[in-house]
């Protein structure tokens, strides 16, 4: 005899109303609090980066200004050093040539007396050439106006043929280096003869009066 298994109705298990069914479409998970706060965190981070960038730019500007000031100070220092070096060199050369002036005076006197001959002449000319290369220049000529800044008057006289104080003799030539006078020219000067300027106009007036009288008297005129 066959035993029958008690039957039962096939039913789906009870599913809670709030739980998704297998046939329902999956729903996106709700964002976590950390994910919701992410945009605000990015903004704060960007603001911090901008602030750091501004600080870096400010520091760069300050360092650039410092570098420019240092460069300007270095350029000024280098110019001062070059100027001081040139001044020291010029002073040393001037001192050396000043000590040689008596020797050059002796050479000049020997030349005037015709004693500059032979080997002494060659040595003297070499010395004068070397002094000229170092910038030494001789000045002082007869007939030039007297200038107290470059001339030293050792003798004084009057002359009727000069109209101003004039150097009539060079007793010792002067020397300069560039614009710097290391020894003035020692000269004899002559001034106009006292009364010569007033006498000359009087003579010219007398001659003019005589010419006028000759014309009035019908005297001969110069052709």
C-alpha positions as a printed NumPy array, in Angstrom:
array([[  0.   ,   0.   ,   0.   ],
       [  1.352,   3.28 ,  -1.033],
       [  1.885,   5.968,   1.616],
       [  0.979,   9.495,   0.63 ],
       [  3.047,  12.345,   1.772],
       [  0.941,  15.044,   3.231],
       [  0.863,  17.849,   0.658],
       [  1.462,  21.546,   1.197],
       [  0.991,  24.623,  -0.829],
       [  4.166,  26.044,  -2.378],
       [  4.391,  29.556,  -1.166],
       [  7.119,  32.149,  -1.283],
       [  8.684,  32.952,   2.025],
       [  7.556,  36.062,   3.664],
       [  9.807,  39.029,   2.721],
       [  9.842,  42.095,   4.831],
       [  8.156,  44.993,   3.114],
       [ 11.197,  47.202,   3.417],
       [ 13.727,  44.682,   2.027],
       [ 14.39 ,  44.716,  -1.713],
       [ 13.215,  41.833,  -3.699],
       [ 15.307,  39.864,  -6.11 ],
       [ 13.448,  41.363,  -9.044],
       [ 13.847,  44.998,  -7.829],
       [ 16.595,  47.221,  -9.321],
       [ 19.561,  47.871,  -6.991],
       [ 19.533,  51.304,  -5.377],
       [ 22.633,  53.511,  -4.943],
       [ 24.066,  53.532,  -1.481],
       [ 23.582,  56.742,   0.444],
       [ 26.813,  58.86 ,   0.684],
       [ 28.688,  58.63 ,   3.939],
       [ 29.295,  61.698,   6.124],
       [ 32.951,  61.701,   5.063],
       [ 31.954,  61.816,   1.392],
       [ 29.483,  64.641,   2.032],
       [ 32.253,  66.678,   3.745],
       [ 34.795,  66.152,   0.903],
       [ 33.971,  69.298,  -1.169],
       [ 34.368,  71.548,   1.861],
       [ 37.726,  69.942,   2.638],
       [ 38.965,  70.552,  -0.935],
       [ 38.047,  74.242,  -0.672],
       [ 39.991,  74.621,   2.554],
       [ 42.971,  72.833,   1.026],
       [ 42.889,  75.094,  -2.052],
       [ 42.745,  78.172,   0.173],
       [ 45.776,  76.923,   2.105],
       [ 47.677,  76.347,  -1.158],
       [ 46.807,  79.838,  -2.379],
       [ 48.033,  81.321,   0.896],
       [ 51.298,  79.387,   0.623],
       [ 51.706,  80.561,  -2.973],
       [ 51.193,  84.184,  -1.921],
       [ 53.799,  83.767,   0.804],
       [ 56.237,  82.252,  -1.686],
       [ 55.675,  85.139,  -4.103],
       [ 56.173,  87.684,  -1.318],
       [ 59.397,  85.973,  -0.219],
       [ 60.603,  85.847,  -3.831],
       [ 59.909,  89.562,  -4.254],
       [ 61.848,  90.364,  -1.077],
       [ 64.79 ,  88.196,  -2.115],
       [ 64.791,  89.785,  -5.581],
       [ 64.879,  93.257,  -4.023],
       [ 67.724,  92.206,  -1.73 ],
       [ 69.654,  90.829,  -4.695],
       [ 69.171,  94.03 ,  -6.682],
       [ 70.385,  96.13 ,  -3.743],
       [ 73.426,  93.9  ,  -3.33 ],
       [ 74.22 ,  94.201,  -7.035],
       [ 73.935,  97.996,  -6.877],
       [ 76.166,  98.141,  -3.795],
       [ 78.712,  95.889,  -5.503],
       [ 78.758,  98.068,  -8.612],
       [ 79.303, 101.177,  -6.482],
       [ 82.039,  99.425,  -4.526],
       [ 83.777,  98.325,  -7.719],
       [ 83.649, 101.869,  -9.128],
       [ 85.104, 103.263,  -5.892],
       [ 87.884, 100.687,  -5.944],
       [ 88.734, 101.469,  -9.575],
       [ 88.664, 105.221,  -8.865],
       [ 90.867, 104.821,  -5.792],
       [ 93.261, 102.57 ,  -7.707],
       [ 93.565, 105.141, -10.493],
       [ 94.124, 107.934,  -7.96 ],
       [ 96.839, 105.934,  -6.184],
       [ 98.536, 105.18 ,  -9.492],
       [ 98.397, 108.827, -10.587],
       [ 99.805, 109.982,  -7.248],
       [102.649, 107.456,  -7.398],
       [103.535, 108.484, -10.965],
       [103.36 , 112.181, -10.032],
       [105.662, 111.642,  -7.05 ],
       [108.166, 109.747,  -9.192],
       [108.189, 112.349, -11.956],
       [108.467, 115.175,  -9.426],
       [111.717, 113.635,  -8.198],
       [112.968, 113.534, -11.818],
       [112.277, 117.205, -12.565],
       [115.744, 118.421, -11.468],
       [117.289, 115.862, -13.817],
       [115.09 , 117.092, -16.661],
       [116.113, 120.675, -15.84 ],
       [119.779, 119.684, -16.111],
       [119.087, 118.043, -19.459],
       [117.397, 121.208, -20.698],
       [120.309, 123.423, -19.645],
       [122.781, 121.046, -21.258],
       [120.787, 121.206, -24.481],
       [120.759, 125.015, -24.43 ],
       [124.566, 125.108, -24.039],
       [125.176, 122.483, -26.72 ],
       [126.494, 119.943, -24.234],
       [123.899, 117.271, -24.988],
       [126.047, 115.029, -27.185],
       [127.17 , 111.413, -27.459],
       [125.873, 108.763, -25.125],
       [124.591, 111.372, -22.691],
       [122.247, 112.619, -25.438],
       [120.796, 109.147, -26.023],
       [120.221, 108.575, -22.312],
       [118.641, 112.012, -21.906],
       [116.289, 111.523, -24.842],
       [115.272, 108.071, -23.562],
       [114.475, 109.562, -20.162],
       [112.402, 112.344, -21.702],
       [110.52 , 109.845, -23.875],
       [109.728, 107.635, -20.878],
       [108.518, 110.618, -18.864],
       [106.265, 111.663, -21.746],
       [104.786, 108.143, -21.934],
       [103.918, 108.421, -18.25 ],
       [101.919, 111.565, -19.069],
       [104.417, 114.296, -18.207],
       [103.883, 117.457, -20.276],
       [106.091, 120.54 , -20.344],
       [104.543, 124.001, -20.683],
       [105.581, 127.653, -20.624],
       [106.408, 129.804, -23.648],
       [107.64 , 133.331, -24.1  ],
       [104.976, 135.793, -25.175],
       [102.01 , 134.019, -23.583],
       [ 99.801, 135.926, -21.106],
       [100.718, 135.522, -17.468],
       [ 98.404, 133.113, -15.63 ],
       [ 98.972, 132.948, -11.873],
       [ 97.451, 129.455, -11.728],
       [100.229, 127.941, -13.865],
       [102.985, 130.602, -13.777],
       [105.23 , 131.801, -10.972],
       [106.69 , 135.249, -11.577],
       [110.287, 135.537, -10.376],
       [111.186, 138.768, -12.229],
       [109.102, 141.821, -13.023],
       [109.594, 144.7  , -15.457],
       [107.75 , 147.153, -17.709],
       [107.7  , 147.143, -21.483],
       [106.128, 149.606, -23.931],
       [105.239, 146.918, -26.468],
       [102.912, 144.804, -24.302],
       [ 99.253, 145.46 , -23.573],
       [ 98.902, 143.032, -20.653],
       [101.082, 141.207, -18.178],
       [103.126, 138.893, -20.39 ],
       [105.728, 136.175, -19.881],
       [108.848, 137.544, -21.55 ],
       [111.288, 134.841, -20.39 ],
       [110.943, 131.246, -19.198],
       [113.372, 130.757, -16.346],
       [112.227, 127.212, -15.609],
       [109.579, 125.287, -17.556],
       [106.453, 124.026, -15.854],
       [105.198, 120.447, -15.888],
       [101.762, 118.866, -15.64 ],
       [100.201, 115.413, -15.734],
       [ 96.842, 115.63 , -17.428],
       [ 95.048, 118.535, -15.763],
       [ 97.224, 118.371, -12.649],
       [100.084, 120.869, -12.428],
       [103.023, 119.37 , -10.548],
       [105.235, 122.447, -10.963],
       [104.354, 125.924, -12.26 ],
       [106.466, 127.586, -14.928],
       [108.849, 130.103, -13.378],
       [108.936, 133.171, -15.574],
       [109.935, 136.792, -15.943],
       [106.974, 139.028, -16.672],
       [106.558, 142.47 , -18.163],
       [103.668, 144.852, -17.662],
       [102.6  , 147.759, -19.893],
       [104.624, 150.926, -19.336],
       [102.797, 153.237, -16.929],
       [101.252, 156.146, -18.859],
       [101.732, 154.451, -22.218],
       [ 98.025, 153.787, -22.625],
       [ 97.091, 157.386, -21.878],
       [ 99.893, 158.878, -23.979],
       [ 98.968, 156.885, -27.045],
       [ 95.379, 158.21 , -27.322],
       [ 96.727, 161.745, -26.8  ],
       [ 99.199, 161.311, -29.653],
       [ 96.454, 159.924, -31.89 ],
       [ 94.246, 162.939, -31.039],
       [ 97.072, 165.379, -31.86 ],
       [ 97.692, 163.685, -35.204],
       [ 93.998, 163.832, -36.061],
       [ 93.857, 167.536, -35.159],
       [ 96.902, 168.248, -37.327],
       [ 95.327, 166.466, -40.263],
       [ 92.177, 168.54 , -39.862],
       [ 94.106, 171.825, -39.857],
       [ 95.988, 170.811, -43.002],
       [ 92.703, 170.152, -44.779],
       [ 91.264, 173.529, -43.72 ],
       [ 94.366, 175.379, -44.933],
       [ 94.303, 173.542, -48.235],
       [ 97.495, 171.701, -47.446],
       [ 98.607, 168.711, -49.432],
       [ 96.732, 165.506, -48.825],
       [ 98.353, 162.105, -48.891],
       [ 97.442, 160.218, -52.036]])
